[in-house]
Amino acid sequence: MIETHATPRHRPQRLVLTGVLLMLAAMTACAQSSSTPATATPAAKATKPTNTAVAIFAGGCFWCMEPPFDKLPGVLSTTSGYTGGRVANPTYEQVSAGGSGHAEVVQVQYDPRKVSYATLLDVFWRNIDPLAVDRQFCDSGDQYRSAIFTTDAQQARLAEASKRKVQARFKQPIATQLVAATRFYAAESYHQDYYKKNPVRYKFYRSSCGRDQRLKQVWGSSGH
């Protein structure tokens, strides 16, 4: 099950009620917005244009994996979703409950003429805790495992080389999996660009989950 992440809001007196409501809305990691029906259907944010490549990364809550790639020159789009599991057309409820085999992932569409896969790998590593097994930050379960889902032999080769480089930095074994990509399912529309649509809730979740603090511990000033 998903861990909750409740911390007090810091608004005085007449704003306390508003703070409590926001806190309740953000208590569950990657939780569904209270204004969004549970029956929301998956929807990709963008179709794949010509002359692009695709990379798929799992780094815990997919809300937090979109921003670092969105700001990278050469990245055309990011889509939160699910992959690596046994259930066809999984819903958020199925994945977040655990047992489906899927991981929360971000699919990155990029222009390889402007940004390399090696650069994407570097951004990925600096935004995860590669030492954590079946968890990322405050979220636990195999649905929050870290993984690189490679789409071809070249990506697999580059991913393996990057993992060896990262491993040389740490004494503890790197837990991040390297796996051949299987079918990708776009997450429900309310999850896409969550950090843009709900900036207050996103910042509250990210802070209460301790993501940035842990990244700093692992990577120093180069984290995230």
Beta strands, then each sheet from edge to edge (+ up, - down):
strand 1: 53-59
strand 2: 75-83
strand 3: 103-110
strand 4: 135-136
strand 5: 139-140
strand 6: 146-150
strand 7: 177-180
strand 8: 185-186
sheet 1: 7+ 6+ 1- 3+ 2- 8+
sheet 2: 4+ 5-
end
